[in-house]
Amino acid sequence: MLVGTVLDRAPGIDGFQILQTTPTTLRVRLQPRDGADADRVWQAVRDEISHLLAEHEADHVTLERAEEPPQRSSGGKFRRIIPLATP
């Protein structure tokens, strides 16, 4: 996955999850490594994702920092992208 590859370059991350909350909003859940500065980790992640979105002409997408950590699915795995559910 392209986003996973990009975020693997961002320092200080043990895990992440990206949720689409509106058609143009992505909410990023982060699990910083022990001892990592959470604000610096967020800044690096935001910069990497913003750059990726701009490369794909999707720089109109808004990124939000989630307070909650990544969550496991009912099967016990972490999902990297959870698509927006259609009502």
N, CA, C and O atoms as a printed pandas DataFrame, in Angstrom:
     atom_number atom_name residue_name chain_id  residue_number  x_coord  y_coord  z_coord
0              1         N          MET        A               1    0.835   -1.166    0.000
1              2        CA          MET        A               1    0.000    0.000    0.000
2              3         C          MET        A               1    0.888    1.241    0.000
3              4         O          MET        A               1    1.862    1.320    0.748
4              5         N          LEU        A               2    0.549    2.181   -0.826
5              6        CA          LEU        A               2    1.372    3.375   -1.006
6              7         C          LEU        A               2    1.475    4.215    0.261
7              8         O          LEU        A               2    2.562    4.680    0.603
8              9         N          VAL        A               3    0.363    4.419    0.961
9             10        CA          VAL        A               3    0.401    5.213    2.183
10            11         C          VAL        A               3    1.286    4.532    3.221
11            12         O          VAL        A               3    2.068    5.196    3.901
12            13         N          GLY        A               4    1.169    3.221    3.346
13            14        CA          GLY        A               4    2.005    2.480    4.285
14            15         C          GLY        A               4    3.472    2.651    3.984
15            16         O          GLY        A               4    4.272    2.824    4.904
16            17         N          THR        A               5    3.848    2.608    2.721
17            18        CA          THR        A               5    5.231    2.792    2.318
18            19         C          THR        A               5    5.704    4.187    2.676
19            20         O          THR        A               5    6.817    4.354    3.175
20            21         N          VAL        A               6    4.885    5.179    2.433
21            22        CA          VAL        A               6    5.240    6.562    2.750
22            23         C          VAL        A               6    5.411    6.735    4.255
23            24         O          VAL        A               6    6.371    7.364    4.699
24            25         N          LEU        A               7    4.492    6.182    5.043
25            26        CA          LEU        A               7    4.558    6.366    6.485
26            27         C          LEU        A               7    5.646    5.524    7.132
27            28         O          LEU        A               7    6.078    5.833    8.243
28            29         N          ASP        A               8    6.092    4.491    6.481
29            30        CA          ASP        A               8    7.222    3.728    7.011
30            31         C          ASP        A               8    8.468    4.599    7.079
31            32         O          ASP        A               8    9.380    4.313    7.855
32            33         N          ARG        A               9    8.519    5.664    6.270
33            34        CA          ARG        A               9    9.663    6.581    6.283
34            35         C          ARG        A               9    9.574    7.598    7.413
35            36         O          ARG        A               9   10.580    8.199    7.789
36            37         N          ALA        A              10    8.383    7.793    7.954
37            38        CA          ALA        A              10    8.203    8.773    9.028
38            39         C          ALA        A              10    8.745    8.174   10.324
39            40         O          ALA        A              10    8.379    7.055   10.683
40            41         N          PRO        A              11    9.606    8.897   11.027
41            42        CA          PRO        A              11   10.217    8.350   12.245
42            43         C          PRO        A              11    9.259    8.319   13.428
43            44         O          PRO        A              11    8.356    9.149   13.532
44            45         N          GLY        A              12    9.465    7.361   14.311
45            46        CA          GLY        A              12    8.756    7.345   15.576
46            47         C          GLY        A              12    7.373    6.721   15.578
47            48         O          GLY        A              12    6.597    6.973   16.500
48            49         N          ILE        A              13    7.037    5.915   14.576
49            50        CA          ILE        A              13    5.695    5.331   14.492
50            51         C          ILE        A              13    5.759    3.829   14.738
51            52         O          ILE        A              13    6.527    3.116   14.093
52            53         N          ASP        A              14    4.938    3.354   15.684
53            54        CA          ASP        A              14    4.765    1.911   15.863
54            55         C          ASP        A              14    3.577    1.419   15.050
55            56         O          ASP        A              14    3.564    0.276   14.595
56            57         N          GLY        A              15    2.580    2.277   14.866
57            58        CA          GLY        A              15    1.408    1.898   14.095
58            59         C          GLY        A              15    0.587    3.111   13.730
59            60         O          GLY        A              15    0.712    4.173   14.341
60            61         N          PHE        A              16   -0.259    2.942   12.722
61            62        CA          PHE        A              16   -1.146    4.028   12.303
62            63         C          PHE        A              16   -2.376    3.443   11.655
63            64         O          PHE        A              16   -2.398    2.275   11.268
64            65         N          GLN        A              17   -3.394    4.262   11.542
65            66        CA          GLN        A              17   -4.638    3.880   10.891
66            67         C          GLN        A              17   -5.233    5.136   10.289
67            68         O          GLN        A              17   -5.210    6.200   10.908
68            69         N          ILE        A              18   -5.759    5.016    9.096
69            70        CA          ILE        A              18   -6.360    6.165    8.417
70            71         C          ILE        A              18   -7.827    5.841    8.161
71            72         O          ILE        A              18   -8.154    4.806    7.581
72            73         N          LEU        A              19   -8.695    6.730    8.595
73            74        CA          LEU        A              19  -10.126    6.557    8.419
74            75         C          LEU        A              19  -10.658    7.688    7.561
75            76         O          LEU        A              19  -10.313    8.851    7.771
76            77         N          GLN        A              20  -11.488    7.352    6.608
77            78        CA          GLN        A              20  -12.153    8.369    5.805
78            79         C          GLN        A              20  -13.448    8.713    6.522
79            80         O          GLN        A              20  -14.342    7.873    6.624
80            81         N          THR        A              21  -13.559    9.949    7.022
81            82        CA          THR        A              21  -14.732   10.340    7.803
82            83         C          THR        A              21  -15.745   11.151    7.001
83            84         O          THR        A              21  -16.923   11.201    7.357
84            85         N          THR        A              22  -15.298   11.778    5.933
85            86        CA          THR        A              22  -16.176   12.446    4.966
86            87         C          THR        A              22  -15.523   12.219    3.603
87            88         O          THR        A              22  -14.399   11.722    3.542
88            89         N          PRO        A              23  -16.200   12.571    2.513
89            90        CA          PRO        A              23  -15.575   12.376    1.206
90            91         C          PRO        A              23  -14.229   13.091    1.045
91            92         O          PRO        A              23  -13.413   12.687    0.216
92            93         N          THR        A              24  -13.990   14.144    1.826
93            94        CA          THR        A              24  -12.733   14.884    1.682
94            95         C          THR        A              24  -11.963   15.031    2.991
95            96         O          THR        A              24  -11.142   15.938    3.130
96            97         N          THR        A              25  -12.224   14.147    3.949
97            98        CA          THR        A              25  -11.524   14.209    5.233
98            99         C          THR        A              25  -10.971   12.842    5.616
99           100         O          THR        A              25  -11.680   11.837    5.582
100          101         N          LEU        A              26   -9.687   12.825    5.981
101          102        CA          LEU        A              26   -9.048   11.624    6.492
102          103         C          LEU        A              26   -8.636   11.878    7.935
103          104         O          LEU        A              26   -8.027   12.902    8.246
104          105         N          ARG        A              27   -8.968   10.952    8.802
105          106        CA          ARG        A              27   -8.610   11.033   10.223
106          107         C          ARG        A              27   -7.493   10.032   10.457
107          108         O          ARG        A              27   -7.631    8.855   10.126
108          109         N          VAL        A              28   -6.387   10.496   11.026
109          110        CA          VAL        A              28   -5.198    9.665   11.201
110          111         C          VAL        A              28   -5.031    9.312   12.674
111          112         O          VAL        A              28   -4.883   10.185   13.529
112          113         N          ARG        A              29   -5.058    7.995   12.950
113          114        CA          ARG        A              29   -4.795    7.490   14.298
114          115         C          ARG        A              29   -3.336    7.041   14.333
115          116         O          ARG        A              29   -2.890    6.283   13.473
116          117         N          LEU        A              30   -2.601    7.518   15.336
117          118        CA          LEU        A              30   -1.178    7.199   15.431
118          119         C          LEU        A              30   -0.844    6.496   16.734
119          120         O          LEU        A              30   -1.445    6.762   17.775
120          121         N          GLN        A              31    0.121    5.599   16.658
121          122        CA          GLN        A              31    0.702    4.997   17.844
122          123         C          GLN        A              31    2.190    5.303   17.804
123          124         O          GLN        A              31    2.964    4.551   17.212
124          125         N          PRO        A              32    2.601    6.420   18.440
125          126        CA          PRO        A              32    4.029    6.748   18.443
126          127         C          PRO        A              32    4.826    5.715   19.243
127          128         O          PRO        A              32    4.303    5.090   20.165
128          129         N          ARG        A              33    6.084    5.551   18.877
129          130        CA          ARG        A              33    6.972    4.670   19.644
130          131         C          ARG        A              33    7.173    5.247   21.031
131          132         O          ARG        A              33    7.039    6.453   21.239
132          133         N          ASP        A              34    7.496    4.376   21.982
133          134        CA          ASP        A              34    7.817    4.838   23.332
134          135         C          ASP        A              34    8.947    5.847   23.262
135          136         O          ASP        A              34    9.969    5.611   22.617
136          137         N          GLY        A              35    8.754    6.969   23.928
137          138        CA          GLY        A              35    9.772    8.006   23.977
138          139         C          GLY        A              35    9.737    8.987   22.825
139          140         O          GLY        A              35   10.442    9.997   22.856
140          141         N          ALA        A              36    8.923    8.711   21.797
141          142        CA          ALA        A              36    8.836    9.627   20.647
142          143         C          ALA        A              36    7.954   10.826   21.014
143          144         O          ALA        A              36    6.995   10.694   21.775
144          145         N          ASP        A              37    8.287   11.976   20.471
145          146        CA          ASP        A              37    7.499   13.188   20.665
146          147         C          ASP        A              37    6.273   13.099   19.748
147          148         O          ASP        A              37    6.403   13.163   18.526
148          149         N          ALA        A              38    5.094   12.953   20.337
149          150        CA          ALA        A              38    3.862   12.749   19.560
150          151         C          ALA        A              38    3.589   13.895   18.591
151          152         O          ALA        A              38    3.091   13.662   17.490
152          153         N          ASP        A              39    3.908   15.131   18.984
153          154        CA          ASP        A              39    3.678   16.269   18.090
154          155         C          ASP        A              39    4.601   16.220   16.876
155          156         O          ASP        A              39    4.177   16.522   15.760
156          157         N          ARG        A              40    5.846   15.846   17.085
157          158        CA          ARG        A              40    6.781   15.727   15.951
158          159         C          ARG        A              40    6.401   14.570   15.032
159          160         O          ARG        A              40    6.518   14.667   13.810
160          161         N          VAL        A              41    5.945   13.479   15.635
161          162        CA          VAL        A              41    5.492   12.337   14.825
162          163         C          VAL        A              41    4.321   12.778   13.961
163          164         O          VAL        A              41    4.306   12.506   12.761
164          165         N          TRP        A              42    3.336   13.457   14.551
165          166        CA          TRP        A              42    2.183   13.933   13.791
166          167         C          TRP        A              42    2.617   14.867   12.670
167          168         O          TRP        A              42    2.121   14.752   11.549
168          169         N          GLN        A              43    3.519   15.773   12.946
169          170        CA          GLN        A              43    3.982   16.707   11.920
170          171         C          GLN        A              43    4.628   15.958   10.752
171          172         O          GLN        A              43    4.365   16.282    9.594
172          173         N          ALA        A              44    5.462   14.970   11.038
173          174        CA          ALA        A              44    6.113   14.187    9.979
174          175         C          ALA        A              44    5.085   13.405    9.171
175          176         O          ALA        A              44    5.162   13.355    7.943
176          177         N          VAL        A              45    4.120   12.793    9.861
177          178        CA          VAL        A              45    3.074   12.016    9.176
178          179         C          VAL        A              45    2.220   12.934    8.320
179          180         O          VAL        A              45    1.944   12.627    7.160
180          181         N          ARG        A              46    1.797   14.067    8.887
181          182        CA          ARG        A              46    0.976   15.015    8.127
182          183         C          ARG        A              46    1.708   15.493    6.875
183          184         O          ARG        A              46    1.116   15.581    5.799
184          185         N          ASP        A              47    2.994   15.801    7.019
185          186        CA          ASP        A              47    3.773   16.264    5.870
186          187         C          ASP        A              47    3.869   15.193    4.788
187          188         O          ASP        A              47    3.712   15.484    3.603
188          189         N          GLU        A              48    4.128   13.952    5.201
189          190        CA          GLU        A              48    4.258   12.856    4.229
190          191         C          GLU        A              48    2.942   12.596    3.500
191          192         O          GLU        A              48    2.926   12.456    2.277
192          193         N          ILE        A              49    1.838   12.530    4.249
193          194        CA          ILE        A              49    0.540   12.274    3.614
194          195         C          ILE        A              49    0.132   13.447    2.729
195          196         O          ILE        A              49   -0.377   13.240    1.627
196          197         N          SER        A              50    0.346   14.666    3.195
197          198        CA          SER        A              50    0.004   15.850    2.388
198          199         C          SER        A              50    0.772   15.858    1.076
199          200         O          SER        A              50    0.215   16.184    0.028
200          201         N          HIS        A              51    2.047   15.500    1.131
201          202        CA          HIS        A              51    2.869   15.432   -0.081
202          203         C          HIS        A              51    2.317   14.373   -1.035
203          204         O          HIS        A              51    2.214   14.610   -2.238
204          205         N          LEU        A              52    1.967   13.218   -0.501
205          206        CA          LEU        A              52    1.407   12.147   -1.323
206          207         C          LEU        A              52    0.095   12.581   -1.967
207          208         O          LEU        A              52   -0.129   12.338   -3.153
208          209         N          LEU        A              53   -0.770   13.223   -1.187
209          210        CA          LEU        A              53   -2.046   13.695   -1.735
210          211         C          LEU        A              53   -1.829   14.729   -2.839
211          212         O          LEU        A              53   -2.510   14.697   -3.864
212          213         N          ALA        A              54   -0.897   15.630   -2.634
213          214        CA          ALA        A              54   -0.607   16.645   -3.652
214          215         C          ALA        A              54   -0.091   16.007   -4.935
215          216         O          ALA        A              54   -0.463   16.429   -6.030
216          217         N          GLU        A              55    0.760   14.998   -4.809
217          218        CA          GLU        A              55    1.276   14.296   -5.994
218          219         C          GLU        A              55    0.148   13.678   -6.813
219          220         O          GLU        A              55    0.255   13.564   -8.034
220          221         N          HIS        A              56   -0.926   13.283   -6.147
221          222        CA          HIS        A              56   -2.057   12.633   -6.817
222          223         C          HIS        A              56   -3.230   13.597   -7.033
223          224         O          HIS        A              56   -4.369   13.180   -7.241
224          225         N          GLU        A              57   -2.918   14.896   -6.977
225          226        CA          GLU        A              57   -3.905   15.954   -7.203
226          227         C          GLU        A              57   -5.118   15.820   -6.291
227          228         O          GLU        A              57   -6.253   16.049   -6.709
228          229         N          ALA        A              58   -4.863   15.446   -5.041
229          230        CA          ALA        A              58   -5.925   15.318   -4.049
230          231         C          ALA        A              58   -5.605   16.187   -2.835
231          232         O          ALA        A              58   -5.937   15.840   -1.701
232          233         N          ASP        A              59   -4.956   17.320   -3.091
233          234        CA          ASP        A              59   -4.550   18.178   -1.986
234          235         C          ASP        A              59   -5.720   18.954   -1.371
235          236         O          ASP        A              59   -5.521   19.741   -0.446
236          237         N          HIS        A              60   -6.929   18.736   -1.876
237          238        CA          HIS        A              60   -8.129   19.319   -1.277
238          239         C          HIS        A              60   -8.614   18.492   -0.085
239          240         O          HIS        A              60   -9.528   18.906    0.629
240          241         N          VAL        A              61   -8.009   17.334    0.127
241          242        CA          VAL        A              61   -8.387   16.455    1.236
242          243         C          VAL        A              61   -7.810   17.009    2.544
243          244         O          VAL        A              61   -6.642   17.392    2.609
244          245         N          THR        A              62   -8.640   17.041    3.568
245          246        CA          THR        A              62   -8.244   17.537    4.886
246          247         C          THR        A              62   -7.771   16.377    5.747
247          248         O          THR        A              62   -8.379   15.307    5.742
248          249         N          LEU        A              63   -6.681   16.588    6.490
249          250        CA          LEU        A              63   -6.177   15.591    7.426
250          251         C          LEU        A              63   -6.489   16.029    8.842
251          252         O          LEU        A              63   -6.287   17.189    9.201
252          253         N          GLU        A              64   -6.982   15.099    9.647
253          254        CA          GLU        A              64   -7.263   15.364   11.058
254          255         C          GLU        A              64   -6.423   14.423   11.915
255          256         O          GLU        A              64   -6.237   13.257   11.566
256          257         N          ARG        A              65   -5.931   14.918   13.005
257          258        CA          ARG        A              65   -5.201   14.098   13.968
258          259         C          ARG        A              65   -6.194   13.541   14.982
259          260         O          ARG        A              65   -6.893   14.295   15.659
260          261         N          ALA        A              66   -6.247   12.219   15.078
261          262        CA          ALA        A              66   -7.139   11.574   16.038
262          263         C          ALA        A              66   -6.471   11.504   17.404
263          264         O          ALA        A              66   -5.251   11.367   17.500
264          265         N          GLU        A              67   -7.255   11.598   18.431
265          266        CA          GLU        A              67   -6.736   11.436   19.788
266          267         C          GLU        A              67   -6.619    9.958   20.148
267          268         O          GLU        A              67   -5.750    9.575   20.931
268          269         N          GLU        A              68   -7.495    9.128   19.577
269          270        CA          GLU        A              68   -7.499    7.708   19.899
270          271         C          GLU        A              68   -6.416    6.964   19.104
271          272         O          GLU        A              68   -6.088    7.361   17.985
272          273         N          PRO        A              69   -5.864    5.895   19.675
273          274        CA          PRO        A              69   -4.847    5.105   18.969
274          275         C          PRO        A              69   -5.498    4.224   17.903
275          276         O          PRO        A              69   -6.723    4.116   17.860
276          277         N          PRO        A              70   -4.692    3.592   17.040
277          278        CA          PRO        A              70   -5.250    2.645   16.071
278          279         C          PRO        A              70   -6.047    1.555   16.789
279          280         O          PRO        A              70   -5.706    1.150   17.900
280          281         N          GLN        A              71   -7.113    1.088   16.134
281          282        CA          GLN        A              71   -7.970    0.063   16.726
282          283         C          GLN        A              71   -7.969   -1.183   15.860
283          284         O          GLN        A              71   -7.869   -1.109   14.635
284          285         N          ARG        A              72   -8.080   -2.312   16.511
285          286        CA          ARG        A              72   -8.130   -3.595   15.795
286          287         C          ARG        A              72   -9.544   -3.859   15.273
287          288         O          ARG        A              72  -10.529   -3.428   15.873
288          289         N          SER        A              73   -9.626   -4.569   14.153
289          290        CA          SER        A              73  -10.917   -4.986   13.624
290          291         C          SER        A              73  -11.436   -6.141   14.486
291          292         O          SER        A              73  -10.728   -6.610   15.377
292          293         N          SER        A              74  -12.644   -6.595   14.235
293          294        CA          SER        A              74  -13.207   -7.698   15.013
294          295         C          SER        A              74  -12.383   -8.979   14.842
295          296         O          SER        A              74  -12.435   -9.867   15.692
296          297         N          GLY        A              75  -11.629   -9.075   13.753
297          298        CA          GLY        A              75  -10.765  -10.233   13.520
298          299         C          GLY        A              75   -9.411  -10.113   14.195
299          300         O          GLY        A              75   -8.584  -11.020   14.093
300          301         N          GLY        A              76   -9.168   -8.982   14.898
301          302        CA          GLY        A              76   -7.930   -8.820   15.639
302          303         C          GLY        A              76   -6.794   -8.158   14.870
303          304         O          GLY        A              76   -5.699   -7.988   15.406
304          305         N          LYS        A              77   -7.044   -7.786   13.625
305          306        CA          LYS        A              77   -6.001   -7.157   12.815
306          307         C          LYS        A              77   -6.196   -5.653   12.764
307          308         O          LYS        A              77   -7.302   -5.143   12.945
308          309         N          PHE        A              78   -5.096   -4.953   12.514
309          310        CA          PHE        A              78   -5.183   -3.517   12.290
310          311         C          PHE        A              78   -5.492   -3.279   10.823
311          312         O          PHE        A              78   -4.887   -3.895    9.946
312          313         N          ARG        A              79   -6.422   -2.395   10.561
313          314        CA          ARG        A              79   -6.714   -1.988    9.185
314          315         C          ARG        A              79   -6.054   -0.648    8.958
315          316         O          ARG        A              79   -6.160    0.249    9.794
316          317         N          ARG        A              80   -5.379   -0.505    7.848
317          318        CA          ARG        A              80   -4.692    0.768    7.575
318          319         C          ARG        A              80   -5.650    1.808    7.010
319          320         O          ARG        A              80   -5.509    2.997    7.297
320          321         N          ILE        A              81   -6.607    1.384    6.221
321          322        CA          ILE        A              81   -7.584    2.329    5.669
322          323         C          ILE        A              81   -8.966    1.743    5.849
323          324         O          ILE        A              81   -9.223    0.606    5.453
324          325         N          ILE        A              82   -9.863    2.521    6.449
325          326        CA          ILE        A              82  -11.249    2.117    6.607
326          327         C          ILE        A              82  -12.081    3.052    5.746
327          328         O          ILE        A              82  -12.179    4.239    6.059
328          329         N          PRO        A              83  -12.692    2.550    4.657
329          330        CA          PRO        A              83  -13.440    3.458    3.773
330          331         C          PRO        A              83  -14.696    4.016    4.440
331          332         O          PRO        A              83  -15.269    3.404    5.341
332          333         N          LEU        A              84  -15.100    5.179    3.978
333          334        CA          LEU        A              84  -16.313    5.822    4.459
334          335         C          LEU        A              84  -17.501    4.949    4.104
335          336         O          LEU        A              84  -17.678    4.578    2.944
336          337         N          ALA        A              85  -18.309    4.622    5.089
337          338        CA          ALA        A              85  -19.494    3.789    4.849
338          339         C          ALA        A              85  -20.580    4.629    4.205
339          340         O          ALA        A              85  -20.760    5.797    4.549
340          341         N          THR        A              86  -21.292    4.038    3.285
341          342        CA          THR        A              86  -22.400    4.714    2.626
342          343         C          THR        A              86  -23.662    4.489    3.465
343          344         O          THR        A              86  -23.983    3.345    3.788
344          345         N          PRO        A              87  -24.377    5.549    3.822
345          346        CA          PRO        A              87  -25.590    5.383    4.659
346          347         C          PRO        A              87  -26.678    4.640    3.937
347          348         O          PRO        A              87  -27.752    4.420    4.497
